[in-house]
Structures are given as C-alpha cells and as structure tokens.
C-alpha cells in the first residue's frame, strides 16, 4: 500500500516546514523510492497567482501553468518529483469544488458540511497527487500552524487517514521551535504546548523536528521526548546552518531520520546514495572565488520575493566553484547618476527580475542603460527583458517616450504591449500566458551558446510582450532578437550588440534550475561576471 507522511508546524510560522519536508523527500529518493510532494495552503485564495510578493513571496510556476506557493520551488530544487496543479492544494480550491458539486446536485439534497464533504475532497486531492502506481510515498506539507482555525479541516482529514489506512501507512512529523532566551538557554515549553495542541485533535506525532540556533544536547532531547510521548531517537535537531540550506538533508541523514521514517512505515529500500549531493554541498562550502551580483528590483525588502532567482544564481556559482555575493538594490532609489555609479560600479554583474506595476521602473531603465554603456554583464528576466527593450528604444532608437503600455498606455512608441489574447481579459487569476512552451534560438548568440541547442522549453508568466510593430526598427538599430516562438510571432529573448553579455529572456529560467543541474543561462551569466571581474582586475 502507498504511504503518506504529513509534515505539520507548531509554535509559529516560517520555521522551514518546506525545507524539512523536501529534505525528507530528498533522502527517500536517494534510497531509490518514488515520492510525490504536496503543499497544502489554508488560505481561501484559489492559488498564489493574485497575491502580492510582499504577502506570500514569489509565485512558483509549474510546467502545466499552475501558479503555486514558493515551497514547490524548494521541492523542485531538492527532489526529482514531478510538480503540477495536483501538487498544490488550497482551501479556495477545495471549497470551490465542493460548492460546484453542490450546485450540480451531486450531493443528492444532503446538507453539505465540513465533515465529511470538505474532508473527503481534501483526501481525494491527496490521493490524486500520488495516484501513480509506482509512487511509494506522498509527503504532504500542511501550511500554517497547528491551532490555526484555517488548518483544522486539513488536519481532520489527515486524522481520518490514520483510521482508514492504518498506522503503518500514515506518519506524522511535527516541526516546532525551541526559542533561545537570555543566557543562551533553549526553552522546550512552546514545543510541549504545540504537541499538546496536535494531540487534542487526535494526532500523535511520530517524529519531532526541533528548530533551534544550535544542535540540541541529549538532556533537552530526553526532556522533549518525555513530555511529548515521542521516542528519544525520533526527536531530530534542526539547527541553523551557516553555509547552505542544501546541507539539511545530510544533517538529517546523520541523525538517521530517513531510517526512522522507513522503519515506522515498514518500508524497504536501498542504502542512501548521497555522494553527488555531498559533493555539491562541499563545492558551496569550499568555493574558490567570489563575485558580486546586483539584483535591481522592486520587492527587495522580502527575500522570498525573488527566492528562485537567488537560488538559481547560487547554482550558477556552483557550476564555477564560485560564491555569489548578492547586492539587493531597490530600483526606486536609483534616481541620480551619483547613486547609479555608487551602487553599480562595485558589481561584477547585474540582474533585473520580473514584476508588475509602474513603481521603480525608471530606476530599472537607468540601471539597464548603465550596464549597457559600461559593458557590465546584464541579465533581464521577464519584466527585466522588457526594461532592456524600453531602454534601447529610448537611448539608441531615440524614442524618448518609448515605454510599455502597462506603464504608459498613451505612449506614442509602445515597444512593449499587451498580448493580443489578453486585451479583453477581466479576471486576473490564472489568465496570463502561463506554463511551459517552446522557444527557437538564433545561432551564434550568447543564449544559443549557453544552451547548446536550437530549441528549448521554458516556463512563462506574463501579460506583455515586445511589440511586433517596433520589432523591425529595434533590429535595424542593432538589438538582436535571439529567440522567438516556433511560428516567429513572439519575441522570447533579446541581446545587446557589442556587449560581453547583455541577455534578456521573456520566460523564467530560474524555475528549472537545481543545485545538481544549474541552469545553463545562470551558469553562463556567472561566467560572464567572473570574466568581467578578471578584466577589471588586470
């Protein structure tokens, strides 16, 4: 029978349930097991697509065009499990489906209630995610914190699975916090109360993963075990790592977490094969060189807003045994030449990521101009590519009002405009150009050399495109159209002429980069940054 692991959190949010869940998935995969990852988000939004990055961090896009929580990005970086719409469950989706069925009369006149109708729909979605006959384990991360009213139906559904499938088929891992008080003492009381809250709804955790600033001593582990009824060996220390989060699976493996999981679920497997993962972690820890890369964006204050980009840059560094030092630059503050020089001169490379809305756009345009004129390696992603085109239209073509209709609907030179199929769209959720599609690359370009292929497939999330009305003029002015859709209708990538590495892409390559297989564009970008640094040092 299939096995199910629920990962819950207590005490407070943002403890790292996603990293813990996907690290367990990583270890099980290393033993030859087939896994699936599921994220449950208790919010009533149908998906994360309409949320502000300040509210929920980045929106991670899957191949099938689903807009999901950023934890799915962690799943993709730590495991090989396929991800799509079925791997993301929200309260909004569950209630939407139940209400739809009620309107269709499919409940035969019965009163529709949280139990059993909502909980049954939750279980159906969990089973759907791991329905493939080859799947051994489905790992379900339950968002929020135990005790939240929003999480109750999901925990209730999980409790039902114990009764329906049996204890050997369902495992509960609970992540808690051990806060440090004055004098460096770790307090166990919040963990005790968190487990008590979980047990009050009928769930006894099998394993505790305890977040703390440093590794737990045996006395504390013994105390936690006694008060929570969790055996001592199953109290796992999840201490803060200094180098990289990719070390966490190795830390868990040292504490035999994977062995405990297998034993409790009565699963047989091969020994863990972690040599490649260990080598990657060692490469990060023992990087031979360092470069500074500036991120000029509008959501700089919250690290998770550009989570996949930061991780993909790290992966590009792994490819060259290079540590990436990130300089986060708020584009709203780049309003003078003096500020541009002060912020950008120390950099070895510059990246402008995606985003929406007019705020901070002028600062991005000035940063792109500075990078182009000073030959600083530049990478524009989604909005970043559109910024490169706008800047080129203004300062090379001479269109002083060159702009996107997103920012200036009345501009006489709309070099970036709304996709034709988006013109009459009124509903914003899930209506952009989303998901995986094909791009044909022009030979003898930076992007073609990075991929080493003529045709590539990448994920999109946007409403605006380079305008075909100005495409020929931009090309005549020297802008290289280095990638297009198969029929040639849409511009997918551009490059600056006579520049060491000025590349813009309409898609999001950061979503497919992993520490084991760094994305070729990020590896190429880091290499360009190293070359720029070396030229300036000689």
C-alpha positions as CSV (number, residue, x, y, z in Angstrom):
1,X,0.0,0.0,0.0
2,X,1.0,3.6,-0.5
3,X,2.5,5.5,2.4
4,X,1.7,9.1,3.5
5,X,3.8,11.5,5.5
6,X,2.2,14.6,6.9
7,X,4.6,17.5,7.9
8,X,2.9,20.0,10.3
9,X,4.2,23.0,12.1
10,X,3.8,24.5,15.6
11,X,4.7,27.5,17.7
12,X,4.9,30.0,14.8
13,X,5.0,30.1,11.0
14,X,8.1,30.3,8.7
15,X,10.1,27.7,10.6
16,X,11.1,25.8,7.5
17,X,8.4,23.1,7.1
18,X,9.0,23.2,3.3
19,X,12.7,22.6,3.6
20,X,12.2,19.9,6.2
21,X,9.5,18.1,4.1
22,X,11.6,18.3,0.9
23,X,14.8,17.2,2.7
24,X,12.9,14.1,3.8
25,X,11.8,13.6,0.2
26,X,15.4,14.0,-0.9
27,X,16.6,11.3,1.5
28,X,13.9,8.8,0.4
29,X,14.7,9.4,-3.3
30,X,18.4,8.8,-2.5
31,X,17.2,5.3,-1.3
32,X,15.5,4.6,-4.6
33,X,11.9,5.3,-3.6
34,X,9.4,7.2,-5.7
35,X,7.9,10.2,-4.0
36,X,5.4,12.9,-4.6
37,X,5.3,16.3,-2.8
38,X,2.1,18.1,-1.9
39,X,1.7,21.6,-0.4
40,X,-1.5,22.4,1.5
41,X,-2.1,26.2,1.9
42,X,-5.0,27.0,4.2
43,X,-5.7,30.4,2.6
44,X,-9.0,30.9,0.7
45,X,-7.3,32.2,-2.4
46,X,-7.6,29.6,-5.2
47,X,-3.9,29.9,-5.8
48,X,-0.9,32.3,-5.2
49,X,-1.2,34.0,-8.6
50,X,-3.0,37.1,-7.4
51,X,-1.0,37.6,-4.2
52,X,1.5,40.4,-3.7
53,X,5.1,39.2,-3.3
54,X,5.1,41.1,0.0
55,X,2.3,38.9,1.2
56,X,3.5,35.5,0.2
57,X,6.8,35.7,-1.5
58,X,7.3,34.6,-5.1
59,X,4.8,32.7,-7.2
60,X,6.3,29.5,-8.5
61,X,5.0,28.3,-11.9
62,X,4.9,24.7,-12.9
63,X,5.1,23.2,-16.4
64,X,1.3,22.9,-16.6
65,X,0.9,26.6,-15.9
66,X,-0.2,26.4,-12.2
67,X,0.7,29.4,-10.0
68,X,1.7,28.0,-6.7
69,X,3.4,28.6,-3.4
70,X,7.1,29.1,-3.3
71,X,7.6,25.8,-1.4
72,X,7.0,24.0,-4.6
73,X,10.2,25.6,-5.8
74,X,12.0,24.1,-2.9
75,X,10.5,20.7,-3.8
76,X,11.9,21.1,-7.3
77,X,15.4,22.0,-6.2
78,X,15.7,19.2,-3.6
79,X,13.9,16.3,-5.4
80,X,13.1,14.9,-8.8
81,X,9.4,14.5,-8.1
82,X,7.2,16.0,-10.9
83,X,5.2,19.0,-9.9
84,X,1.9,20.4,-11.3
85,X,-1.5,21.6,-10.3
86,X,-2.3,18.4,-8.3
87,X,0.7,19.1,-6.0
88,X,-0.8,22.3,-4.7
89,X,-4.0,22.3,-2.6
90,X,-5.7,25.4,-1.1
91,X,-8.8,26.0,0.9
92,X,-10.1,28.0,-2.1
93,X,-9.7,25.1,-4.4
94,X,-11.4,22.6,-2.0
95,X,-14.4,24.8,-1.2
96,X,-14.8,25.9,-4.9
97,X,-15.0,22.2,-5.9
98,X,-17.5,21.3,-3.2
99,X,-19.7,24.2,-3.9
100,X,-19.6,23.4,-7.6
101,X,-20.7,19.9,-6.9
102,X,-23.5,21.1,-4.5
103,X,-24.8,23.4,-7.3
104,X,-24.8,20.5,-9.7
105,X,-27.0,18.5,-7.2
106,X,-24.3,15.8,-6.8
107,X,-24.9,15.5,-3.0
108,X,-28.5,14.4,-3.6
109,X,-30.0,17.0,-1.4
110,X,-27.9,16.3,1.7
111,X,-26.7,19.0,3.9
112,X,-23.1,19.9,2.8
113,X,-20.7,20.1,5.8
114,X,-17.0,20.4,6.6
115,X,-17.1,16.8,7.8
116,X,-17.4,14.7,5.7
117,X,-17.7,16.7,2.4
118,X,-14.8,19.1,2.8
119,X,-12.5,16.5,4.4
120,X,-13.4,13.9,1.7
121,X,-12.4,16.4,-1.0
122,X,-9.1,17.1,0.7
123,X,-8.4,13.3,0.9
124,X,-9.4,12.9,-2.8
125,X,-6.8,15.6,-3.8
126,X,-4.1,14.0,-1.6
127,X,-4.8,10.6,-3.2
128,X,-4.8,12.2,-6.7
129,X,-1.3,13.6,-6.2
130,X,0.2,10.2,-5.6
131,X,-2.1,8.1,-7.8
132,X,0.7,6.8,-10.0
133,X,1.2,3.0,-9.2
134,X,4.9,3.5,-9.0
135,X,4.7,6.1,-6.2
136,X,5.8,4.7,-2.8
137,X,5.4,7.8,-0.5
138,X,3.4,11.0,-0.7
139,X,4.7,13.8,1.5
140,X,2.1,16.4,2.5
141,X,3.2,19.7,4.0
142,X,0.4,21.3,5.9
143,X,0.8,25.1,5.7
144,X,0.1,27.3,8.7
145,X,0.5,26.5,12.4
146,X,-1.3,23.9,14.4
147,X,-4.1,25.7,16.3
148,X,-5.0,27.9,13.3
149,X,-8.7,27.7,12.6
150,X,-7.9,27.6,8.8
151,X,-5.8,24.4,9.2
152,X,-8.4,22.4,11.1
153,X,-10.2,20.7,8.1
154,X,-6.8,19.5,6.7
155,X,-5.6,18.1,10.0
156,X,-9.0,16.4,10.5
157,X,-8.7,14.8,7.0
158,X,-5.2,13.6,8.0
159,X,-6.6,12.1,11.2
160,X,-9.2,10.3,9.1
161,X,-6.5,8.7,7.0
162,X,-5.0,7.0,10.1
163,X,-8.3,5.3,10.7
164,X,-9.0,4.4,7.1
165,X,-5.5,3.2,6.1
166,X,-3.9,2.1,9.4
167,X,-1.0,3.4,11.4
168,X,1.7,1.7,9.3
169,X,0.5,3.7,6.2
170,X,0.5,7.2,7.7
171,X,3.3,9.1,9.5
172,X,3.2,12.4,11.3
173,X,6.2,14.7,11.5
174,X,5.8,17.8,13.5
175,X,8.2,20.8,13.2
176,X,8.5,23.1,16.3
177,X,10.6,25.9,17.6
178,X,12.9,25.9,20.6
179,X,13.4,29.7,21.3
180,X,16.6,30.9,22.9
181,X,16.2,33.2,25.9
182,X,18.8,35.3,27.7
183,X,21.8,33.4,28.7
184,X,21.6,31.1,25.7
185,X,19.0,28.7,27.2
186,X,16.7,26.8,24.9
187,X,13.1,26.6,26.1
188,X,11.0,23.4,25.5
189,X,7.7,24.7,26.7
190,X,6.4,26.0,23.3
191,X,7.2,22.6,21.8
192,X,5.3,20.8,24.6
193,X,2.2,23.0,24.1
194,X,2.4,22.6,20.3
195,X,2.4,18.8,20.6
196,X,-0.4,19.1,23.2
197,X,-2.5,21.1,20.6
198,X,-1.9,18.5,18.0
199,X,-2.8,15.6,20.3
200,X,-6.0,17.4,21.3
201,X,-7.3,16.9,17.8
202,X,-6.4,13.2,17.8
203,X,-2.9,13.2,16.2
204,X,0.2,12.0,18.0
205,X,3.3,13.0,16.1
206,X,5.7,10.1,15.4
207,X,8.7,12.3,14.8
208,X,9.6,15.8,16.1
209,X,11.9,18.1,14.2
210,X,13.1,20.8,16.5
211,X,14.3,24.2,15.1
212,X,17.0,25.8,17.3
213,X,20.0,28.1,16.8
214,X,22.4,25.2,17.6
215,X,22.3,21.4,17.9
216,X,20.3,20.0,20.8
217,X,22.0,18.4,23.7
218,X,20.9,15.0,24.9
219,X,19.3,16.3,28.1
220,X,17.0,18.6,26.1
221,X,16.1,15.8,23.7
222,X,15.3,13.5,26.6
223,X,13.1,16.1,28.2
224,X,11.2,16.7,25.0
225,X,10.7,13.0,24.5
226,X,9.3,12.6,28.0
227,X,6.8,15.4,27.7
228,X,5.6,14.7,24.1
229,X,5.5,10.9,24.1
230,X,7.8,10.8,21.1
231,X,10.7,8.3,21.4
232,X,14.0,9.9,22.1
233,X,15.7,8.8,18.8
234,X,12.8,10.4,16.9
235,X,13.5,13.9,18.3
236,X,15.5,15.4,15.5
237,X,17.7,18.5,15.9
238,X,17.2,21.0,13.0
239,X,19.8,23.6,13.9
240,X,20.7,26.7,11.9
241,X,23.2,26.0,9.1
242,X,25.9,28.6,8.3
243,X,26.7,27.7,4.7
244,X,23.7,26.5,2.7
245,X,20.2,25.0,3.2
246,X,21.3,22.2,0.9
247,X,23.2,20.8,3.8
248,X,20.0,20.0,5.7
249,X,19.3,16.5,4.1
250,X,22.8,15.5,5.1
251,X,22.3,16.7,8.7
252,X,19.0,14.7,8.9
253,X,20.7,11.7,7.5
254,X,23.4,11.9,10.2
255,X,20.6,11.7,12.8
256,X,19.1,8.6,10.9
257,X,15.9,10.4,10.2
258,X,15.4,8.5,6.9
259,X,16.0,5.2,8.7
260,X,13.4,6.1,11.3
261,X,10.9,7.0,8.7
262,X,11.4,3.8,6.8
263,X,11.1,1.7,9.9
264,X,7.9,3.4,11.1
265,X,6.3,3.0,7.7
266,X,7.6,-0.6,7.3
267,X,9.3,0.3,4.0
268,X,12.2,-1.5,2.4
269,X,14.8,0.4,0.4
270,X,18.4,0.6,-0.9
271,X,21.1,2.4,1.1
272,X,21.1,6.1,0.7
273,X,23.2,7.3,-2.3
274,X,24.2,10.9,-1.2
275,X,27.7,11.2,-2.8
276,X,26.6,13.6,-5.5
277,X,24.6,15.7,-3.1
278,X,27.5,15.8,-0.6
279,X,29.9,16.8,-3.4
280,X,27.6,19.7,-4.3
281,X,27.5,20.9,-0.7
282,X,31.3,20.7,-0.4
283,X,31.6,22.8,-3.6
284,X,29.4,25.5,-2.0
285,X,31.4,25.4,1.3
286,X,34.8,25.5,-0.4
287,X,34.1,28.0,-3.2
288,X,37.4,29.1,-4.8
289,X,36.3,32.6,-5.8
290,X,33.6,35.2,-5.3
291,X,31.7,37.7,-7.4
292,X,29.2,40.5,-6.6
293,X,25.9,40.4,-8.5
294,X,23.4,43.2,-8.1
295,X,19.6,42.5,-8.1
296,X,17.8,45.6,-9.1
297,X,14.1,45.1,-8.2
298,X,11.0,46.5,-6.6
299,X,10.4,43.7,-4.0
300,X,13.9,43.7,-2.4
301,X,12.8,44.1,1.2
302,X,11.4,40.5,1.3
303,X,14.0,37.8,0.5
304,X,11.4,35.3,-0.6
305,X,10.1,37.6,-3.4
306,X,12.9,36.5,-5.6
307,X,13.6,33.2,-4.0
308,X,14.1,31.1,-7.1
309,X,16.4,33.7,-8.7
310,X,18.6,33.9,-5.7
311,X,18.8,30.1,-5.6
312,X,19.5,29.9,-9.4
313,X,22.4,32.3,-9.0
314,X,23.8,30.1,-6.3
315,X,23.5,27.2,-8.7
316,X,25.3,29.2,-11.4
317,X,28.1,29.7,-8.8
318,X,28.3,26.0,-8.1
319,X,29.0,25.4,-11.8
320,X,32.1,27.6,-11.4
321,X,33.0,26.9,-7.8
322,X,32.1,30.5,-7.1
323,X,30.4,32.1,-4.1
324,X,27.7,34.6,-5.1
325,X,27.6,37.8,-3.0
326,X,24.1,39.3,-3.6
327,X,23.7,43.1,-3.6
328,X,20.0,43.9,-3.3
329,X,19.2,47.3,-4.9
330,X,15.8,49.0,-4.6
331,X,15.2,50.4,-8.1
332,X,13.2,53.3,-6.6
333,X,16.5,54.7,-5.1
334,X,18.4,54.8,-8.5
335,X,17.2,58.3,-9.4
336,X,20.6,60.1,-9.9
337,X,23.8,59.4,-11.8
338,X,25.7,59.6,-8.5
339,X,23.5,56.8,-6.9
340,X,23.8,54.7,-10.1
341,X,27.6,54.9,-10.0
342,X,27.8,54.2,-6.3
343,X,25.5,51.2,-6.4
344,X,26.6,49.6,-9.7
345,X,30.3,50.3,-10.0
346,X,31.3,47.7,-7.4
347,X,29.3,45.0,-9.2
348,X,30.6,42.2,-11.5
349,X,27.1,41.6,-13.0
350,X,23.6,42.9,-12.8
351,X,20.2,41.2,-13.0
352,X,16.7,42.7,-13.3
353,X,14.0,40.2,-12.4
354,X,10.3,40.1,-13.1
355,X,7.5,42.1,-11.5
356,X,4.3,44.1,-12.1
357,X,3.3,47.8,-11.9
358,X,5.0,51.1,-12.6
359,X,6.7,51.6,-9.2
360,X,10.5,51.6,-9.6
361,X,10.5,51.2,-13.4
362,X,12.5,54.3,-14.2
363,X,15.3,53.2,-11.8
364,X,15.4,49.8,-13.6
365,X,15.7,51.6,-17.0
366,X,18.6,53.7,-15.8
367,X,20.3,50.6,-14.3
368,X,20.0,48.8,-17.7
369,X,21.4,51.9,-19.5
370,X,24.4,52.0,-17.1
371,X,25.1,48.3,-17.6
372,X,24.8,48.5,-21.4
373,X,27.1,51.6,-21.6
374,X,29.7,50.3,-19.1
375,X,29.7,46.8,-20.5
376,X,28.6,45.2,-17.2
377,X,27.1,41.7,-17.8
378,X,23.4,42.1,-17.7
379,X,20.6,39.5,-17.3
380,X,16.9,40.6,-17.7
381,X,14.2,38.1,-16.8
382,X,10.5,38.7,-17.9
383,X,10.0,42.4,-16.9
384,X,13.8,42.7,-16.9
385,X,13.9,41.9,-20.7
386,X,11.1,44.4,-21.3
387,X,13.2,47.0,-19.4
388,X,16.2,46.3,-21.7
389,X,14.0,46.8,-24.8
390,X,12.5,50.1,-23.4
391,X,15.9,51.4,-22.5
392,X,17.2,50.5,-26.0
393,X,14.3,52.2,-27.7
394,X,14.8,55.4,-25.7
395,X,18.6,55.8,-25.8
396,X,19.6,54.1,-29.1
397,X,16.5,54.5,-31.3
398,X,15.8,57.9,-29.8
399,X,12.2,57.3,-28.8
400,X,12.2,59.4,-25.7
401,X,8.7,58.2,-24.7
402,X,9.4,54.6,-25.5
403,X,7.6,52.5,-23.0
404,X,5.3,49.6,-22.2
405,X,1.5,50.1,-22.3
406,X,1.5,48.7,-18.8
407,X,3.2,51.8,-17.5
408,X,2.2,54.4,-20.1
409,X,-1.0,53.5,-22.1
410,X,-0.8,56.7,-24.1
411,X,2.8,56.4,-25.3
412,X,3.4,57.0,-29.0
413,X,6.1,54.3,-29.0
414,X,4.7,51.3,-27.2
415,X,7.7,49.0,-27.7
416,X,6.2,46.6,-25.2
417,X,2.4,46.0,-25.3
418,X,-0.3,43.7,-24.1
419,X,-0.5,40.3,-25.6
420,X,-3.4,40.1,-28.1
421,X,-5.2,37.4,-26.2
422,X,-5.0,39.5,-23.0
423,X,-6.9,42.5,-24.4
424,X,-10.4,41.6,-23.2
425,X,-9.3,39.7,-20.1
426,X,-11.1,40.9,-17.0
427,X,-10.4,38.1,-14.5
428,X,-6.8,38.3,-13.2
429,X,-6.4,34.8,-11.6
430,X,-4.7,32.2,-13.9
431,X,-5.2,34.2,-17.1
432,X,-1.7,35.2,-18.0
433,X,0.5,33.3,-20.5
434,X,1.4,30.5,-18.2
435,X,3.5,27.4,-18.2
436,X,6.0,25.6,-20.4
437,X,6.4,26.5,-24.1
438,X,8.9,26.2,-26.9
439,X,11.5,28.8,-28.0
440,X,13.6,28.7,-31.1
441,X,17.1,30.2,-30.7
442,X,19.2,32.1,-33.2
443,X,22.6,30.6,-33.7
444,X,25.8,32.4,-32.8
445,X,24.2,34.2,-29.9
446,X,25.0,34.1,-26.2
447,X,21.8,32.3,-25.3
448,X,22.4,29.7,-28.0
449,X,25.9,29.1,-26.8
450,X,24.7,28.7,-23.2
451,X,22.0,26.1,-24.1
452,X,23.9,24.4,-26.8
453,X,20.6,23.7,-28.5
454,X,18.4,25.3,-31.2
455,X,15.1,24.6,-29.5
456,X,14.5,24.9,-25.7
457,X,11.4,24.7,-23.4
458,X,10.9,27.2,-20.6
459,X,8.1,28.5,-18.3
460,X,6.2,31.8,-18.8
461,X,4.2,34.1,-16.6
462,X,3.4,37.4,-18.2
463,X,0.8,39.5,-20.0
464,X,3.0,41.9,-22.0
465,X,5.4,41.2,-24.9
466,X,7.8,43.0,-27.2
467,X,5.6,44.8,-29.8
468,X,5.9,43.4,-33.3
469,X,5.1,46.9,-34.6
470,X,8.6,48.0,-33.5
471,X,10.4,44.7,-33.9
472,X,12.0,45.5,-37.2
473,X,13.1,49.0,-36.1
474,X,14.7,47.6,-33.0
475,X,16.5,45.0,-35.1
476,X,17.8,47.6,-37.6
477,X,19.1,49.6,-34.6
478,X,21.2,46.6,-33.6
479,X,19.1,44.9,-31.0
480,X,19.5,41.1,-31.5
481,X,16.3,39.1,-31.5
482,X,17.9,35.9,-30.3
483,X,14.8,33.7,-29.6
484,X,11.2,33.6,-30.9
485,X,8.2,31.3,-30.6
486,X,8.1,28.4,-33.1
487,X,5.9,30.4,-35.5
488,X,8.0,33.5,-35.0
489,X,5.1,35.5,-33.7
490,X,6.5,36.5,-30.3
491,X,10.0,37.6,-29.1
492,X,11.3,35.3,-26.4
493,X,14.8,36.6,-25.9
494,X,17.0,39.6,-26.9
495,X,20.6,40.6,-26.7
496,X,22.6,43.8,-26.8
497,X,25.0,44.1,-29.7
498,X,28.7,44.6,-29.0
499,X,28.3,43.7,-25.4
500,X,30.1,41.0,-23.4
501,X,26.8,39.5,-22.0
502,X,23.6,41.5,-22.3
503,X,20.8,38.9,-22.4
504,X,17.1,39.3,-21.8
505,X,14.5,36.5,-21.7
506,X,10.7,36.7,-21.5
507,X,10.5,33.3,-19.7
508,X,11.6,32.3,-16.2
509,X,14.7,30.0,-16.3
510,X,15.1,30.2,-12.6
511,X,12.2,27.8,-12.1
512,X,14.1,24.9,-13.7
513,X,17.5,25.4,-12.1
514,X,18.7,22.9,-9.4
515,X,21.9,22.7,-7.4
516,X,22.8,19.4,-9.1
517,X,21.9,20.7,-12.6
518,X,22.5,24.5,-12.7
519,X,20.5,26.2,-15.4
520,X,22.8,27.0,-18.4
521,X,21.8,30.7,-18.5
522,X,22.7,31.2,-14.9
523,X,25.9,29.3,-15.3
524,X,26.7,31.5,-18.4
525,X,25.8,34.7,-16.5
526,X,28.1,33.9,-13.6
527,X,30.9,33.0,-16.0
528,X,30.4,36.4,-17.7
529,X,30.6,38.1,-14.2
530,X,33.8,36.3,-13.5
531,X,35.3,37.4,-16.8
532,X,34.2,41.0,-16.2
533,X,35.8,40.9,-12.7
534,X,39.1,39.4,-14.1
535,X,39.3,42.0,-16.9
536,X,38.9,44.8,-14.4
537,X,41.5,43.4,-12.1
538,X,44.2,43.2,-14.8
